[in-house]
C-alpha cells in the first residue's frame, strides 16, 4: 500500500502521497482545473474525452502556462498533467499524430471505454511509441476480469479501479469500490501483477473516503464530482447548483441519459447522474420521444439543470451528498491531504510536507 503510493510519487515527483487525482471529465476538466490541481501537488487529467479537436488546444494552453510558471519538481521535458481519452469514440492514428507532434508530452494518458477490451493494447503501445515512453499508461476498469486481461496485455503503469458509486459513465455491472478494489488487488497479486499501483475511483468525496480506499489497497484516489464543485470546472452554475442540492439517494445509474442525448456508448456502460424530471417522467411512463423533445427544449434554456423542471443530466457520483460548498480546486487537494494525514500520520507523515 505505502510502497505503491511512494512509487506513484516517484513517477510524478511534484505530487504528495497518497496521490490525489482529478478525473478526466469530458471537457469539464479544462486547463484551469487541471493546472489548479497540479499546482497544489495533485495530478489532474485534461478531459478531452471523445473530442479530438480539444486535444491540441488543451495541451498547447497548458504548455504555455507551465512554460511561463513551471511547477517545482516536475520533469523538464514532460507536462505534469495527464490526458483523458475515450477510446471507443476517438480515431487512434489521429490521436497519436496530435500527441506525437506536441513538444512536451503529458505525464500520463488515461484510457477508458474501448469498443473491445483488446483495443487497450493498441492504444497503450501506440501512446508509448508516440511519446518515447514519457507518457505513463493509466487504464480505467470496472471488473476483476478486465483488470487481469489489461494487466496481461498492456502492462499499464496504473490501473484505475472504478466502483459503481462513481459519477458519469462506468461499467453497468460493476461492484462497489469497497469490494471491487480488494478483489482486484488479490487477483492481480495472485497472477503476478501485484506491482501495478491501483487508484480508487467512485463515491470518494472527503478524507474518510481517502482513508477507506487506502486501507482497501489503493495507492491513490481519483475524484470527479468533488472537483466539479470548484469554480475552475467548466460547467454551468445550474449544474453546480444541482450537485450542491443533491443528497443521499438522489443519484442513480441509467442508460436513459445516453438515449436522451443520442450518445452511442458501448453496451456495457451506463451513467450515474442526479435524478430530475427527465428520469422521473421516464419512470412514470412518458414516451421516450417526448422525453427527448423536452430534453432538447431544456438544453436551449439557461436553467435546464436546476430549474423548476430540471431535465439536463448532471452526472455525479453517489458521494455528492457529502459536498456542501464550492471551493477552489487547489484548496480541495490541500484539504484532502491534511485530512489524510490525520488518518495516517505514521504511514504518510513523512511524505505530505509540501
C-alpha positions, 0 to 999 in steps of 0.5 A: 500500500505505502510502497505503491503510493511512494512509487506513484510519487516517484513517477510524478515527483511534484505530487504528495502521497497518497496521490490525489487525482482529478478525473478526466471529465469530458471537457469539464476538466479544462486547463484551469482545473487541471493546472489548479490541481497540479499546482497544489501537488495533485495530478489532474487529467485534461478531459478531452474525452471523445473530442479530438479537436480539444486535444491540441488546444488543451495541451498547447494552453497548458504548455504555455502556462507551465512554460511561463510558471513551471511547477517545482519538481516536475520533469523538464521535458514532460507536462505534469498533467495527464490526458483523458481519452475515450477510446471507443469514440476517438480515431487512434492514428489521429490521436497519436499524430496530435500527441506525437507532434506536441513538444512536451508530452503529458505525464500520463494518458488515461484510457477508458471505454474501448469498443473491445477490451483488446483495443487497450493494447493498441492504444497503450503501445501506440501512446508509448511509441508516440511519446518515447515512453514519457507518457505513463499508461493509466487504464480505467476498469470496472471488473476483476476480469478486465483488470487481469486481461489489461494487466496481461496485455498492456502492462499499464503503469496504473490501473484505475479501479472504478466502483459503481458509486462513481459519477458519469459513465462506468461499467453497468455491472460493476461492484462497489469500490469497497469490494471491487478494489480488494478483489482486484488487488488479490487477483492481480497479486495472485497472477503476478501483477501485484506491482501495478499501483491501483487508484480508487475511483467512485463515491470518494468525496472527503478524507474518510473516503481517502482513508477507506480506499487506502486501507482497501489497497489503493495507492491513490484516489481519483475524484470527479464530482468533488472537483466539479464543485470548484469554480475552475470546472467548466460547467454551468452554475445550474449544474453546480447548483444541482450537485450542491442540492443533491443528497443521499439517494438522489443519484442513480445509474441509467442508460436513459441519459445516453438515449436522451442525448443520442450518445452511442456508448458501448453496451456495457456502460451506463451513467450515474447522474442526479435524478430530475424530471427527465428520469422521473417522467421516464419512470412514470411512463412518458414516451421516450420521444417526448422525453427527448423533445423536452430534453432538447427544449431544456438544453436551449434554456439557461436553467435546464439543470436546476430549474423548476423542471430540471431535465439536463443530466448532471452526472455525479457520483453517489458521494455528492451528498457529502459536498456542501460548498464550492471551493477552489480546486487547489484548496480541495487537494490541500484539504484532502491531504491534511485530512489524510494525514490525520488518518495516517500520520505514521504511514504518510507523515513523512511524505505530505510536507509540501 
